[in-house]
Amino acid sequence: MQNDISIGGVYLPGLLVMMLAAFVVARVVWQILSWTGFYSLVWHRALFNLALYILILGTMCSLSDRLFS
C-alpha cells in the first residue's frame, strides 16, 4: 500500500483513502443486502456490517499491495 497520497497538494495517509473507498463499497453492498431481505437472516445487523466492512477493507488493501508493488 502506498504511504501517502497527494490530493490537491494535501498529503493523506494511504490507509485513510482506502478506508473511505471501502466505506463507499460497503454502503453499496449493505444497500443491496437490505433490498434482497438478507438481513432477516442476520442476528446482529451492526456486527455483521462491521465484519463485512473489515473484510472489504482487508481485501482492498491486499489487492492494492499486489497491484502497486
CHARMM-style PDB file with segment names, atoms N, HN, CA, C and O in Angstrom:
ATOM      1  N   MET     1       0.846  -1.170   0.000  1.00  0.00      PROA
ATOM      2  CA  MET     1       0.000   0.000   0.000  1.00  0.00      PROA
ATOM      3  C   MET     1       0.895   1.238   0.000  1.00  0.00      PROA
ATOM      4  O   MET     1       1.959   1.262   0.618  1.00  0.00      PROA
ATOM      5  N   GLN     2       0.435   2.253  -0.704  1.00  0.00      PROA
ATOM      6  HN  GLN     2      -0.430   2.234  -1.206  1.00  0.00      PROA
ATOM      7  CA  GLN     2       1.202   3.482  -0.767  1.00  0.00      PROA
ATOM      8  C   GLN     2       1.168   4.179   0.586  1.00  0.00      PROA
ATOM      9  O   GLN     2       0.171   4.126   1.306  1.00  0.00      PROA
ATOM     10  N   ASN     3       2.286   4.839   0.919  1.00  0.00      PROA
ATOM     11  HN  ASN     3       3.096   4.882   0.334  1.00  0.00      PROA
ATOM     12  CA  ASN     3       2.354   5.511   2.213  1.00  0.00      PROA
ATOM     13  C   ASN     3       1.498   6.768   2.248  1.00  0.00      PROA
ATOM     14  O   ASN     3       0.662   6.923   3.138  1.00  0.00      PROA
ATOM     15  N   ASP     4       1.697   7.662   1.295  1.00  0.00      PROA
ATOM     16  HN  ASP     4       2.377   7.536   0.572  1.00  0.00      PROA
ATOM     17  CA  ASP     4       0.956   8.919   1.259  1.00  0.00      PROA
ATOM     18  C   ASP     4       0.409   9.138  -0.137  1.00  0.00      PROA
ATOM     19  O   ASP     4       1.030   8.760  -1.131  1.00  0.00      PROA
ATOM     20  N   ILE     5      -0.762   9.755  -0.200  1.00  0.00      PROA
ATOM     21  HN  ILE     5      -1.267  10.062   0.607  1.00  0.00      PROA
ATOM     22  CA  ILE     5      -1.384  10.077  -1.479  1.00  0.00      PROA
ATOM     23  C   ILE     5      -1.652  11.582  -1.483  1.00  0.00      PROA
ATOM     24  O   ILE     5      -2.238  12.125  -0.546  1.00  0.00      PROA
ATOM     25  N   SER     6      -1.215  12.239  -2.547  1.00  0.00      PROA
ATOM     26  HN  SER     6      -0.738  11.798  -3.307  1.00  0.00      PROA
ATOM     27  CA  SER     6      -1.394  13.683  -2.659  1.00  0.00      PROA
ATOM     28  C   SER     6      -2.688  13.984  -3.397  1.00  0.00      PROA
ATOM     29  O   SER     6      -2.866  13.576  -4.545  1.00  0.00      PROA
ATOM     30  N   ILE     7      -3.590  14.700  -2.737  1.00  0.00      PROA
ATOM     31  HN  ILE     7      -3.445  15.032  -1.805  1.00  0.00      PROA
ATOM     32  CA  ILE     7      -4.839  15.137  -3.356  1.00  0.00      PROA
ATOM     33  C   ILE     7      -4.877  16.657  -3.258  1.00  0.00      PROA
ATOM     34  O   ILE     7      -5.131  17.218  -2.192  1.00  0.00      PROA
ATOM     35  N   GLY     8      -4.625  17.305  -4.369  1.00  0.00      PROA
ATOM     36  HN  GLY     8      -4.419  16.850  -5.235  1.00  0.00      PROA
ATOM     37  CA  GLY     8      -4.633  18.766  -4.402  1.00  0.00      PROA
ATOM     38  C   GLY     8      -3.524  19.372  -3.548  1.00  0.00      PROA
ATOM     39  O   GLY     8      -3.705  20.447  -2.976  1.00  0.00      PROA
ATOM     40  N   GLY     9      -2.400  18.712  -3.456  1.00  0.00      PROA
ATOM     41  HN  GLY     9      -2.252  17.839  -3.921  1.00  0.00      PROA
ATOM     42  CA  GLY     9      -1.287  19.218  -2.663  1.00  0.00      PROA
ATOM     43  C   GLY     9      -1.368  18.868  -1.188  1.00  0.00      PROA
ATOM     44  O   GLY     9      -0.469  19.212  -0.420  1.00  0.00      PROA
ATOM     45  N   VAL    10      -2.428  18.193  -0.786  1.00  0.00      PROA
ATOM     46  HN  VAL    10      -3.158  17.914  -1.410  1.00  0.00      PROA
ATOM     47  CA  VAL    10      -2.583  17.768   0.608  1.00  0.00      PROA
ATOM     48  C   VAL    10      -2.276  16.278   0.665  1.00  0.00      PROA
ATOM     49  O   VAL    10      -2.885  15.479  -0.047  1.00  0.00      PROA
ATOM     50  N   TYR    11      -1.331  15.917   1.512  1.00  0.00      PROA
ATOM     51  HN  TYR    11      -0.836  16.566   2.090  1.00  0.00      PROA
ATOM     52  CA  TYR    11      -0.952  14.519   1.636  1.00  0.00      PROA
ATOM     53  C   TYR    11      -1.831  13.825   2.668  1.00  0.00      PROA
ATOM     54  O   TYR    11      -1.939  14.258   3.815  1.00  0.00      PROA
ATOM     55  N   LEU    12      -2.461  12.726   2.223  1.00  0.00      PROA
ATOM     56  HN  LEU    12      -2.373  12.374   1.291  1.00  0.00      PROA
ATOM     57  CA  LEU    12      -3.311  11.929   3.091  1.00  0.00      PROA
ATOM     58  C   LEU    12      -2.711  10.544   3.239  1.00  0.00      PROA
ATOM     59  O   LEU    12      -2.125  10.016   2.294  1.00  0.00      PROA
ATOM     60  N   PRO    13      -2.852   9.951   4.413  1.00  0.00      PROA
ATOM     61  CA  PRO    13      -2.355   8.585   4.575  1.00  0.00      PROA
ATOM     62  C   PRO    13      -3.081   7.635   3.618  1.00  0.00      PROA
ATOM     63  O   PRO    13      -4.283   7.769   3.384  1.00  0.00      PROA
ATOM     64  N   GLY    14      -2.337   6.684   3.075  1.00  0.00      PROA
ATOM     65  HN  GLY    14      -1.361   6.576   3.265  1.00  0.00      PROA
ATOM     66  CA  GLY    14      -2.918   5.742   2.135  1.00  0.00      PROA
ATOM     67  C   GLY    14      -4.041   4.922   2.757  1.00  0.00      PROA
ATOM     68  O   GLY    14      -5.021   4.597   2.087  1.00  0.00      PROA
ATOM     69  N   LEU    15      -3.900   4.587   4.040  1.00  0.00      PROA
ATOM     70  HN  LEU    15      -3.104   4.851   4.585  1.00  0.00      PROA
ATOM     71  CA  LEU    15      -4.935   3.801   4.706  1.00  0.00      PROA
ATOM     72  C   LEU    15      -6.235   4.592   4.828  1.00  0.00      PROA
ATOM     73  O   LEU    15      -7.314   4.009   4.723  1.00  0.00      PROA
ATOM     74  N   LEU    16      -6.157   5.892   5.043  1.00  0.00      PROA
ATOM     75  HN  LEU    16      -5.280   6.365   5.128  1.00  0.00      PROA
ATOM     76  CA  LEU    16      -7.368   6.711   5.133  1.00  0.00      PROA
ATOM     77  C   LEU    16      -8.133   6.701   3.822  1.00  0.00      PROA
ATOM     78  O   LEU    16      -9.360   6.595   3.814  1.00  0.00      PROA
ATOM     79  N   VAL    17      -7.412   6.810   2.717  1.00  0.00      PROA
ATOM     80  HN  VAL    17      -6.416   6.896   2.724  1.00  0.00      PROA
ATOM     81  CA  VAL    17      -8.056   6.786   1.403  1.00  0.00      PROA
ATOM     82  C   VAL    17      -8.691   5.421   1.164  1.00  0.00      PROA
ATOM     83  O   VAL    17      -9.800   5.337   0.636  1.00  0.00      PROA
ATOM     84  N   MET    18      -7.996   4.350   1.549  1.00  0.00      PROA
ATOM     85  HN  MET    18      -7.096   4.418   1.978  1.00  0.00      PROA
ATOM     86  CA  MET    18      -8.543   3.006   1.400  1.00  0.00      PROA
ATOM     87  C   MET    18      -9.774   2.815   2.281  1.00  0.00      PROA
ATOM     88  O   MET    18     -10.730   2.158   1.872  1.00  0.00      PROA
ATOM     89  N   MET    19      -9.759   3.380   3.479  1.00  0.00      PROA
ATOM     90  HN  MET    19      -8.982   3.914   3.812  1.00  0.00      PROA
ATOM     91  CA  MET    19     -10.908   3.254   4.374  1.00  0.00      PROA
ATOM     92  C   MET    19     -12.132   3.958   3.787  1.00  0.00      PROA
ATOM     93  O   MET    19     -13.247   3.444   3.880  1.00  0.00      PROA
ATOM     94  N   LEU    20     -11.931   5.111   3.192  1.00  0.00      PROA
ATOM     95  HN  LEU    20     -11.025   5.528   3.116  1.00  0.00      PROA
ATOM     96  CA  LEU    20     -13.045   5.831   2.573  1.00  0.00      PROA
ATOM     97  C   LEU    20     -13.597   5.072   1.368  1.00  0.00      PROA
ATOM     98  O   LEU    20     -14.811   4.988   1.180  1.00  0.00      PROA
ATOM     99  N   ALA    21     -12.701   4.522   0.558  1.00  0.00      PROA
ATOM    100  HN  ALA    21     -11.715   4.590   0.710  1.00  0.00      PROA
ATOM    101  CA  ALA    21     -13.142   3.753  -0.607  1.00  0.00      PROA
ATOM    102  C   ALA    21     -13.876   2.483  -0.168  1.00  0.00      PROA
ATOM    103  O   ALA    21     -14.884   2.108  -0.768  1.00  0.00      PROA
ATOM    104  N   ALA    22     -13.376   1.826   0.870  1.00  0.00      PROA
ATOM    105  HN  ALA    22     -12.557   2.130   1.357  1.00  0.00      PROA
ATOM    106  CA  ALA    22     -14.025   0.618   1.378  1.00  0.00      PROA
ATOM    107  C   ALA    22     -15.391   0.945   1.961  1.00  0.00      PROA
ATOM    108  O   ALA    22     -16.317   0.142   1.852  1.00  0.00      PROA
ATOM    109  N   PHE    23     -15.526   2.112   2.575  1.00  0.00      PROA
ATOM    110  HN  PHE    23     -14.773   2.764   2.663  1.00  0.00      PROA
ATOM    111  CA  PHE    23     -16.818   2.507   3.129  1.00  0.00      PROA
ATOM    112  C   PHE    23     -17.848   2.713   2.028  1.00  0.00      PROA
ATOM    113  O   PHE    23     -19.007   2.326   2.175  1.00  0.00      PROA
ATOM    114  N   VAL    24     -17.424   3.322   0.927  1.00  0.00      PROA
ATOM    115  HN  VAL    24     -16.482   3.636   0.807  1.00  0.00      PROA
ATOM    116  CA  VAL    24     -18.342   3.532  -0.198  1.00  0.00      PROA
ATOM    117  C   VAL    24     -18.793   2.188  -0.766  1.00  0.00      PROA
ATOM    118  O   VAL    24     -19.979   1.992  -1.031  1.00  0.00      PROA
ATOM    119  N   VAL    25     -17.852   1.265  -0.952  1.00  0.00      PROA
ATOM    120  HN  VAL    25     -16.889   1.424  -0.737  1.00  0.00      PROA
ATOM    121  CA  VAL    25     -18.194  -0.065  -1.465  1.00  0.00      PROA
ATOM    122  C   VAL    25     -19.106  -0.793  -0.480  1.00  0.00      PROA
ATOM    123  O   VAL    25     -20.071  -1.440  -0.887  1.00  0.00      PROA
ATOM    124  N   ALA    26     -18.803  -0.687   0.809  1.00  0.00      PROA
ATOM    125  HN  ALA    26     -18.019  -0.162   1.139  1.00  0.00      PROA
ATOM    126  CA  ALA    26     -19.608  -1.364   1.830  1.00  0.00      PROA
ATOM    127  C   ALA    26     -21.031  -0.806   1.851  1.00  0.00      PROA
ATOM    128  O   ALA    26     -21.984  -1.566   2.016  1.00  0.00      PROA
ATOM    129  N   ARG    27     -21.187   0.494   1.690  1.00  0.00      PROA
ATOM    130  HN  ARG    27     -20.413   1.112   1.556  1.00  0.00      PROA
ATOM    131  CA  ARG    27     -22.534   1.085   1.671  1.00  0.00      PROA
ATOM    132  C   ARG    27     -23.367   0.525   0.527  1.00  0.00      PROA
ATOM    133  O   ARG    27     -24.560   0.270   0.690  1.00  0.00      PROA
ATOM    134  N   VAL    28     -22.743   0.335  -0.622  1.00  0.00      PROA
ATOM    135  HN  VAL    28     -21.774   0.542  -0.754  1.00  0.00      PROA
ATOM    136  CA  VAL    28     -23.453  -0.233  -1.770  1.00  0.00      PROA
ATOM    137  C   VAL    28     -23.863  -1.674  -1.466  1.00  0.00      PROA
ATOM    138  O   VAL    28     -24.994  -2.072  -1.746  1.00  0.00      PROA
ATOM    139  N   VAL    29     -22.947  -2.451  -0.895  1.00  0.00      PROA
ATOM    140  HN  VAL    29     -22.028  -2.127  -0.667  1.00  0.00      PROA
ATOM    141  CA  VAL    29     -23.242  -3.848  -0.549  1.00  0.00      PROA
ATOM    142  C   VAL    29     -24.339  -3.909   0.509  1.00  0.00      PROA
ATOM    143  O   VAL    29     -25.233  -4.750   0.420  1.00  0.00      PROA
ATOM    144  N   TRP    30     -24.284  -3.030   1.507  1.00  0.00      PROA
ATOM    145  HN  TRP    30     -23.557  -2.346   1.579  1.00  0.00      PROA
ATOM    146  CA  TRP    30     -25.317  -3.013   2.551  1.00  0.00      PROA
ATOM    147  C   TRP    30     -26.683  -2.704   1.960  1.00  0.00      PROA
ATOM    148  O   TRP    30     -27.687  -3.295   2.359  1.00  0.00      PROA
ATOM    149  N   GLN    31     -26.720  -1.783   1.013  1.00  0.00      PROA
ATOM    150  HN  GLN    31     -25.905  -1.303   0.689  1.00  0.00      PROA
ATOM    151  CA  GLN    31     -27.985  -1.430   0.385  1.00  0.00      PROA
ATOM    152  C   GLN    31     -28.548  -2.606  -0.405  1.00  0.00      PROA
ATOM    153  O   GLN    31     -29.750  -2.871  -0.357  1.00  0.00      PROA
ATOM    154  N   ILE    32     -27.689  -3.305  -1.127  1.00  0.00      PROA
ATOM    155  HN  ILE    32     -26.713  -3.090  -1.166  1.00  0.00      PROA
ATOM    156  CA  ILE    32     -28.125  -4.478  -1.891  1.00  0.00      PROA
ATOM    157  C   ILE    32     -28.639  -5.565  -0.950  1.00  0.00      PROA
ATOM    158  O   ILE    32     -29.667  -6.186  -1.222  1.00  0.00      PROA
ATOM    159  N   LEU    33     -27.928  -5.800   0.158  1.00  0.00      PROA
ATOM    160  HN  LEU    33     -27.093  -5.296   0.378  1.00  0.00      PROA
ATOM    161  CA  LEU    33     -28.364  -6.812   1.115  1.00  0.00      PROA
ATOM    162  C   LEU    33     -29.693  -6.417   1.758  1.00  0.00      PROA
ATOM    163  O   LEU    33     -30.522  -7.278   2.054  1.00  0.00      PROA
ATOM    164  N   SER    34     -29.891  -5.145   1.969  1.00  0.00      PROA
ATOM    165  HN  SER    34     -29.218  -4.446   1.728  1.00  0.00      PROA
ATOM    166  CA  SER    34     -31.144  -4.679   2.543  1.00  0.00      PROA
ATOM    167  C   SER    34     -32.306  -4.874   1.567  1.00  0.00      PROA
ATOM    168  O   SER    34     -33.389  -5.305   1.964  1.00  0.00      PROA
ATOM    169  N   TRP    35     -32.079  -4.556   0.297  1.00  0.00      PROA
ATOM    170  HN  TRP    35     -31.200  -4.206  -0.025  1.00  0.00      PROA
ATOM    171  CA  TRP    35     -33.126  -4.719  -0.708  1.00  0.00      PROA
ATOM    172  C   TRP    35     -33.521  -6.185  -0.896  1.00  0.00      PROA
ATOM    173  O   TRP    35     -34.689  -6.490  -1.140  1.00  0.00      PROA
ATOM    174  N   THR    36     -32.546  -7.089  -0.783  1.00  0.00      PROA
ATOM    175  HN  THR    36     -31.597  -6.841  -0.585  1.00  0.00      PROA
ATOM    176  CA  THR    36     -32.836  -8.502  -1.014  1.00  0.00      PROA
ATOM    177  C   THR    36     -33.454  -9.174   0.205  1.00  0.00      PROA
ATOM    178  O   THR    36     -33.913 -10.313   0.108  1.00  0.00      PROA
ATOM    179  N   GLY    37     -33.478  -8.499   1.345  1.00  0.00      PROA
ATOM    180  HN  GLY    37     -33.105  -7.574   1.423  1.00  0.00      PROA
ATOM    181  CA  GLY    37     -34.049  -9.082   2.550  1.00  0.00      PROA
ATOM    182  C   GLY    37     -33.107 -10.019   3.281  1.00  0.00      PROA
ATOM    183  O   GLY    37     -33.546 -10.814   4.111  1.00  0.00      PROA
ATOM    184  N   PHE    38     -31.827  -9.938   2.986  1.00  0.00      PROA
ATOM    185  HN  PHE    38     -31.470  -9.293   2.311  1.00  0.00      PROA
ATOM    186  CA  PHE    38     -30.838 -10.814   3.613  1.00  0.00      PROA
ATOM    187  C   PHE    38     -30.725 -10.573   5.111  1.00  0.00      PROA
ATOM    188  O   PHE    38     -30.417 -11.494   5.868  1.00  0.00      PROA
ATOM    189  N   TYR    39     -30.969  -9.354   5.539  1.00  0.00      PROA
ATOM    190  HN  TYR    39     -31.219  -8.606   4.925  1.00  0.00      PROA
ATOM    191  CA  TYR    39     -30.788  -9.021   6.953  1.00  0.00      PROA
ATOM    192  C   TYR    39     -31.790  -9.710   7.872  1.00  0.00      PROA
ATOM    193  O   TYR    39     -31.612  -9.699   9.090  1.00  0.00      PROA
ATOM    194  N   SER    40     -32.828 -10.302   7.319  1.00  0.00      PROA
ATOM    195  HN  SER    40     -32.973 -10.311   6.329  1.00  0.00      PROA
ATOM    196  CA  SER    40     -33.748 -11.069   8.165  1.00  0.00      PROA
ATOM    197  C   SER    40     -33.088 -12.353   8.669  1.00  0.00      PROA
ATOM    198  O   SER    40     -33.564 -12.956   9.631  1.00  0.00      PROA
ATOM    199  N   LEU    41     -32.004 -12.773   8.032  1.00  0.00      PROA
ATOM    200  HN  LEU    41     -31.617 -12.283   7.251  1.00  0.00      PROA
ATOM    201  CA  LEU    41     -31.265 -13.965   8.447  1.00  0.00      PROA
ATOM    202  C   LEU    41     -30.121 -13.649   9.409  1.00  0.00      PROA
ATOM    203  O   LEU    41     -29.510 -14.559   9.970  1.00  0.00      PROA
ATOM    204  N   VAL    42     -29.834 -12.375   9.598  1.00  0.00      PROA
ATOM    205  HN  VAL    42     -30.330 -11.636   9.142  1.00  0.00      PROA
ATOM    206  CA  VAL    42     -28.687 -11.941  10.416  1.00  0.00      PROA
ATOM    207  C   VAL    42     -29.157 -11.639  11.830  1.00  0.00      PROA
ATOM    208  O   VAL    42     -30.171 -10.973  12.038  1.00  0.00      PROA
ATOM    209  N   TRP    43     -28.390 -12.148  12.808  1.00  0.00      PROA
ATOM    210  HN  TRP    43     -27.566 -12.689  12.639  1.00  0.00      PROA
ATOM    211  CA  TRP    43     -28.768 -11.957  14.203  1.00  0.00      PROA
ATOM    212  C   TRP    43     -28.534 -10.521  14.657  1.00  0.00      PROA
ATOM    213  O   TRP    43     -29.422  -9.909  15.251  1.00  0.00      PROA
ATOM    214  N   HSD    44     -27.340  -9.970  14.384  1.00  0.00      PROA
ATOM    215  HN  HSD    44     -26.618 -10.467  13.902  1.00  0.00      PROA
ATOM    216  CA  HSD    44     -26.985  -8.632  14.848  1.00  0.00      PROA
ATOM    217  C   HSD    44     -26.472  -7.842  13.644  1.00  0.00      PROA
ATOM    218  O   HSD    44     -25.336  -8.027  13.206  1.00  0.00      PROA
ATOM    219  N   ARG    45     -27.311  -6.974  13.125  1.00  0.00      PROA
ATOM    220  HN  ARG    45     -28.234  -6.825  13.481  1.00  0.00      PROA
ATOM    221  CA  ARG    45     -27.008  -6.276  11.873  1.00  0.00      PROA
ATOM    222  C   ARG    45     -25.752  -5.405  11.969  1.00  0.00      PROA
ATOM    223  O   ARG    45     -24.953  -5.380  11.032  1.00  0.00      PROA
ATOM    224  N   ALA    46     -25.567  -4.706  13.064  1.00  0.00      PROA
ATOM    225  HN  ALA    46     -26.216  -4.727  13.825  1.00  0.00      PROA
ATOM    226  CA  ALA    46     -24.415  -3.805  13.199  1.00  0.00      PROA
ATOM    227  C   ALA    46     -23.102  -4.588  13.221  1.00  0.00      PROA
ATOM    228  O   ALA    46     -22.127  -4.175  12.594  1.00  0.00      PROA
ATOM    229  N   LEU    47     -23.068  -5.698  13.927  1.00  0.00      PROA
ATOM    230  HN  LEU    47     -23.860  -6.034  14.437  1.00  0.00      PROA
ATOM    231  CA  LEU    47     -21.854  -6.516  13.955  1.00  0.00      PROA
ATOM    232  C   LEU    47     -21.567  -7.119  12.589  1.00  0.00      PROA
ATOM    233  O   LEU    47     -20.414  -7.192  12.163  1.00  0.00      PROA
ATOM    234  N   PHE    48     -22.618  -7.549  11.908  1.00  0.00      PROA
ATOM    235  HN  PHE    48     -23.554  -7.490  12.254  1.00  0.00      PROA
ATOM    236  CA  PHE    48     -22.451  -8.091  10.566  1.00  0.00      PROA
ATOM    237  C   PHE    48     -21.898  -7.030   9.624  1.00  0.00      PROA
ATOM    238  O   PHE    48     -20.998  -7.315   8.835  1.00  0.00      PROA
ATOM    239  N   ASN    49     -22.427  -5.801   9.698  1.00  0.00      PROA
ATOM    240  HN  ASN    49     -23.158  -5.570  10.340  1.00  0.00      PROA
ATOM    241  CA  ASN    49     -21.943  -4.716   8.840  1.00  0.00      PROA
ATOM    242  C   ASN    49     -20.493  -4.373   9.141  1.00  0.00      PROA
ATOM    243  O   ASN    49     -19.714  -4.111   8.223  1.00  0.00      PROA
ATOM    244  N   LEU    50     -20.123  -4.372  10.415  1.00  0.00      PROA
ATOM    245  HN  LEU    50     -20.755  -4.585  11.160  1.00  0.00      PROA
ATOM    246  CA  LEU    50     -18.733  -4.094  10.779  1.00  0.00      PROA
ATOM    247  C   LEU    50     -17.794  -5.163  10.233  1.00  0.00      PROA
ATOM    248  O   LEU    50     -16.741  -4.850   9.678  1.00  0.00      PROA
ATOM    249  N   ALA    51     -18.182  -6.424  10.394  1.00  0.00      PROA
ATOM    250  HN  ALA    51     -19.038  -6.678  10.845  1.00  0.00      PROA
ATOM    251  CA  ALA    51     -17.353  -7.516   9.886  1.00  0.00      PROA
ATOM    252  C   ALA    51     -17.232  -7.452   8.369  1.00  0.00      PROA
ATOM    253  O   ALA    51     -16.156  -7.694   7.821  1.00  0.00      PROA
ATOM    254  N   LEU    52     -18.325  -7.129   7.689  1.00  0.00      PROA
ATOM    255  HN  LEU    52     -19.199  -6.933   8.135  1.00  0.00      PROA
ATOM    256  CA  LEU    52     -18.297  -7.012   6.236  1.00  0.00      PROA
ATOM    257  C   LEU    52     -17.395  -5.860   5.797  1.00  0.00      PROA
ATOM    258  O   LEU    52     -16.656  -5.988   4.821  1.00  0.00      PROA
ATOM    259  N   TYR    53     -17.452  -4.739   6.511  1.00  0.00      PROA
ATOM    260  HN  TYR    53     -18.052  -4.635   7.304  1.00  0.00      PROA
ATOM    261  CA  TYR    53     -16.586  -3.593   6.206  1.00  0.00      PROA
ATOM    262  C   TYR    53     -15.116  -3.964   6.375  1.00  0.00      PROA
ATOM    263  O   TYR    53     -14.289  -3.614   5.533  1.00  0.00      PROA
ATOM    264  N   ILE    54     -14.788  -4.659   7.439  1.00  0.00      PROA
ATOM    265  HN  ILE    54     -15.459  -4.944   8.124  1.00  0.00      PROA
ATOM    266  CA  ILE    54     -13.398  -5.051   7.678  1.00  0.00      PROA
ATOM    267  C   ILE    54     -12.914  -6.020   6.602  1.00  0.00      PROA
ATOM    268  O   ILE    54     -11.767  -5.936   6.164  1.00  0.00      PROA
ATOM    269  N   LEU    55     -13.780  -6.937   6.174  1.00  0.00      PROA
ATOM    270  HN  LEU    55     -14.712  -7.005   6.530  1.00  0.00      PROA
ATOM    271  CA  LEU    55     -13.417  -7.850   5.089  1.00  0.00      PROA
ATOM    272  C   LEU    55     -13.180  -7.095   3.781  1.00  0.00      PROA
ATOM    273  O   LEU    55     -12.231  -7.394   3.056  1.00  0.00      PROA
ATOM    274  N   ILE    56     -14.022  -6.134   3.480  1.00  0.00      PROA
ATOM    275  HN  ILE    56     -14.793  -5.890   4.068  1.00  0.00      PROA
ATOM    276  CA  ILE    56     -13.854  -5.354   2.254  1.00  0.00      PROA
ATOM    277  C   ILE    56     -12.580  -4.525   2.320  1.00  0.00      PROA
ATOM    278  O   ILE    56     -11.842  -4.445   1.338  1.00  0.00      PROA
ATOM    279  N   LEU    57     -12.313  -3.905   3.470  1.00  0.00      PROA
ATOM    280  HN  LEU    57     -12.913  -3.969   4.268  1.00  0.00      PROA
ATOM    281  CA  LEU    57     -11.098  -3.102   3.630  1.00  0.00      PROA
ATOM    282  C   LEU    57      -9.847  -3.974   3.501  1.00  0.00      PROA
ATOM    283  O   LEU    57      -8.890  -3.589   2.828  1.00  0.00      PROA
ATOM    284  N   GLY    58      -9.850  -5.118   4.126  1.00  0.00      PROA
ATOM    285  HN  GLY    58     -10.627  -5.431   4.673  1.00  0.00      PROA
ATOM    286  CA  GLY    58      -8.703  -6.021   4.033  1.00  0.00      PROA
ATOM    287  C   GLY    58      -8.463  -6.501   2.616  1.00  0.00      PROA
ATOM    288  O   GLY    58      -7.320  -6.602   2.170  1.00  0.00      PROA
ATOM    289  N   THR    59      -9.541  -6.793   1.913  1.00  0.00      PROA
ATOM    290  HN  THR    59     -10.469  -6.711   2.276  1.00  0.00      PROA
ATOM    291  CA  THR    59      -9.416  -7.234   0.527  1.00  0.00      PROA
ATOM    292  C   THR    59      -8.863  -6.119  -0.352  1.00  0.00      PROA
ATOM    293  O   THR    59      -7.998  -6.360  -1.194  1.00  0.00      PROA
ATOM    294  N   MET    60      -9.354  -4.913  -0.160  1.00  0.00      PROA
ATOM    295  HN  MET    60     -10.056  -4.718   0.524  1.00  0.00      PROA
ATOM    296  CA  MET    60      -8.875  -3.796  -0.967  1.00  0.00      PROA
ATOM    297  C   MET    60      -7.405  -3.490  -0.688  1.00  0.00      PROA
ATOM    298  O   MET    60      -6.650  -3.201  -1.617  1.00  0.00      PROA
ATOM    299  N   CYS    61      -6.989  -3.549   0.577  1.00  0.00      PROA
ATOM    300  HN  CYS    61      -7.602  -3.783   1.331  1.00  0.00      PROA
ATOM    301  CA  CYS    61      -5.591  -3.302   0.922  1.00  0.00      PROA
ATOM    302  C   CYS    61      -4.687  -4.388   0.333  1.00  0.00      PROA
ATOM    303  O   CYS    61      -3.605  -4.098  -0.177  1.00  0.00      PROA
ATOM    304  N   SER    62      -5.139  -5.622   0.407  1.00  0.00      PROA
ATOM    305  HN  SER    62      -6.019  -5.857   0.821  1.00  0.00      PROA
ATOM    306  CA  SER    62      -4.366  -6.730  -0.134  1.00  0.00      PROA
ATOM    307  C   SER    62      -4.216  -6.606  -1.663  1.00  0.00      PROA
ATOM    308  O   SER    62      -3.135  -6.818  -2.214  1.00  0.00      PROA
ATOM    309  N   LEU    63      -5.314  -6.262  -2.323  1.00  0.00      PROA
ATOM    310  HN  LEU    63      -6.192  -6.090  -1.876  1.00  0.00      PROA
ATOM    311  CA  LEU    63      -5.251  -6.103  -3.775  1.00  0.00      PROA
ATOM    312  C   LEU    63      -4.392  -4.915  -4.185  1.00  0.00      PROA
ATOM    313  O   LEU    63      -3.692  -4.980  -5.196  1.00  0.00      PROA
ATOM    314  N   SER    64      -4.435  -3.834  -3.419  1.00  0.00      PROA
ATOM    315  HN  SER    64      -5.003  -3.781  -2.598  1.00  0.00      PROA
ATOM    316  CA  SER    64      -3.612  -2.672  -3.769  1.00  0.00      PROA
ATOM    317  C   SER    64      -2.129  -2.980  -3.587  1.00  0.00      PROA
ATOM    318  O   SER    64      -1.301  -2.476  -4.345  1.00  0.00      PROA
ATOM    319  N   ASP    65      -1.782  -3.794  -2.597  1.00  0.00      PROA
ATOM    320  HN  ASP    65      -2.455  -4.203  -1.980  1.00  0.00      PROA
ATOM    321  CA  ASP    65      -0.385  -4.198  -2.433  1.00  0.00      PROA
ATOM    322  C   ASP    65       0.102  -4.971  -3.650  1.00  0.00      PROA
ATOM    323  O   ASP    65       1.217  -4.758  -4.128  1.00  0.00      PROA
ATOM    324  N   ARG    66      -0.739  -5.867  -4.145  1.00  0.00      PROA
ATOM    325  HN  ARG    66      -1.644  -6.040  -3.757  1.00  0.00      PROA
ATOM    326  CA  ARG    66      -0.335  -6.689  -5.284  1.00  0.00      PROA
ATOM    327  C   ARG    66      -0.311  -5.880  -6.568  1.00  0.00      PROA
ATOM    328  O   ARG    66       0.531  -6.134  -7.430  1.00  0.00      PROA
ATOM    329  N   LEU    67      -1.202  -4.921  -6.721  1.00  0.00      PROA
ATOM    330  HN  LEU    67      -1.886  -4.715  -6.021  1.00  0.00      PROA
ATOM    331  CA  LEU    67      -1.265  -4.153  -7.969  1.00  0.00      PROA
ATOM    332  C   LEU    67      -0.192  -3.079  -8.048  1.00  0.00      PROA
ATOM    333  O   LEU    67       0.335  -2.824  -9.130  1.00  0.00      PROA
ATOM    334  N   PHE    68       0.146  -2.445  -6.934  1.00  0.00      PROA
ATOM    335  HN  PHE    68      -0.282  -2.652  -6.054  1.00  0.00      PROA
ATOM    336  CA  PHE    68       1.064  -1.315  -6.961  1.00  0.00      PROA
ATOM    337  C   PHE    68       2.484  -1.643  -6.540  1.00  0.00      PROA
ATOM    338  O   PHE    68       3.303  -0.732  -6.411  1.00  0.00      PROA
ATOM    339  N   SER    69       2.803  -2.895  -6.323  1.00  0.00      PROA
ATOM    340  HN  SER    69       2.138  -3.634  -6.427  1.00  0.00      PROA
ATOM    341  CA  SER    69       4.192  -3.222  -5.937  1.00  0.00      PROA
ATOM    342  C   SER    69       4.965  -3.819  -7.076  1.00  0.00      PROA
ATOM    343  OT1 SER    69       6.140  -4.148  -6.919  1.00  0.00      PROA
TER     344      SER     69
END
